[in-house]
Every structure is written in structure tokens, then in C-alpha cells.
Amino acid sequence: MKQINFALHLLGVIFTWVMPFVLPWQLAVAVYAAVIIQFMIFGKCLYNVHHGLDEKDDLIFYSDVMEKMGLHPNRRLVKNIVRKWLYPSMIVVTLLWQLVLHHKPLCCG
């Protein structure tokens, strides 16, 4: 079951990278905001527990994937980038792509 949950988490993470191009900006921004709020309230990704990550020693999903690929990232740096910069940056990308550059999302646009 942990492997299935890991795969689902991976698909969700991949989708967050393409979301600015797929979903309308209102929905994409709402999803990113929900993730940011989750980090602010709980201090972690709530889905990590479903595939055995307890975030001990700053191990988060992104650094776990990198380590499975044979890389050895600075876990604290990865965690800070993901938690503080990635999702706000994705909001900016979404708004620039759809509102400033006037590209329509692939779905539901």
C-alpha cells in the first residue's frame, strides 16, 4: 500500500508542475494556496505519512525521490525551497502564463 501511496503522491507532485498550463488560474491558485496553508498550519505535507515519511531529519517527498534516484541533496535546503518558494512561485507562473500572457489552460478553459 505504501508503494501505491508513493506513486499517487508522485503523480500529484508531477501534476503541480503542469497545473499552470492545464487548469484555470482560479483553480490552480486555490490548490497551491491549500498546499501552502497546509504547510503553515501543520508544518508538513499530510500525505507523507501514507507512504512512510515522517519528515525526520528534514526528509520530505522531494528529497526522498532525489535520494531514490541516487542523488544526495541537502535535505534542509530542499525542504526550505519546496515549502517557502516552490508553491508561491507556481502561483506567479500560473498568473503570468494565463493572465499576463493570455494563454488558455488546456482543461476547462
N, C-alpha and C positions, 0 to 999 in steps of 0.2 A: 504494500500500500504506500510505503514511503517513496518508492520509485515513481508511482503514478502521481503522487502529490508533487514530487520534484519536477516531473515532466509538465504538469499543469502550471506550476509556478514559472517554469522556463517559458512556456507559451505565453503566459501573462506578461512577463517581462519583455519578451520579444514584441508583443503587441503594443506595449507602452512606447516602444521606439518608433513604430509606424503609425500610431494613433493620430498624430497631427495631419497626416495625409489621408486618413481613412474616415474618421468621424468628424461631424460638425464641431466647430470650435467650442460651442457651449457645452457639449457633452464631454469632449476631451478635457477641457479645463476643469469641469466638475470631477472627473475621475482623478486627474492629477491632484486637485485640491483635497480630495478624500484621502489619497495616499499621504500627502503632506500632513494633514490633520492627524492621521493615524500615528505617524512618527512623533508628532508633537505631544499627543495625549498618552500613548503607550510606550514611546521610546523604542519601538521595534516594529518590524513587519509581523503582523499577526499570523500570516500564513507559514512563516518559517517553522513553527512548532510542528506542523503537519508532515514535515519530512526530516525532522530530527535536528534542526538548527536551533540552538538556544542562545546564539549570539555571544557566547562566552569567548573571551579574547578577541572581541570585535569581529568575529566571523559572521558575515552576512551572506545573503544569497549570491551576490555578485562575486565576492572574494572566494566563496565556495566553488562556484563554477570555474573561476580562473585557476584555482588550485587543482581541480579535476582535470584541467587542460594542461597541467604541468607547469603553470606559472606560479610565481611566489610573490604576490603583491603585498604591499604594506596594508594590512587589514584596516588599520585605523584611518589611513588616508582614503582607501576605497569607501569605507563607511561614511566618512565626512563628505566626500564628493557626492555619493548617492543621496544621502539624507539631506544635505544642505543646498546642493547645487543642481543635481540632475533634474528633479521634477519641476522646480521653478524654471529652469532653462527650457524644459519641454513645453511649458506654458507659453513662454516667449516665442519659441519656434512655431507653435500652433497659431498664435495670434499673428505673427509676421506672415506665415505662409497663407493663411486664409483671409485675414482682414487687410493686410498691407499689400500683399502680392496678388490678392484676389483669386487664389486657386480654390476650386471647389473640392470638398472631400470626396473620396471615391465612393463612400457609402452615405446614403441618407442626405445627400446634398441637394 
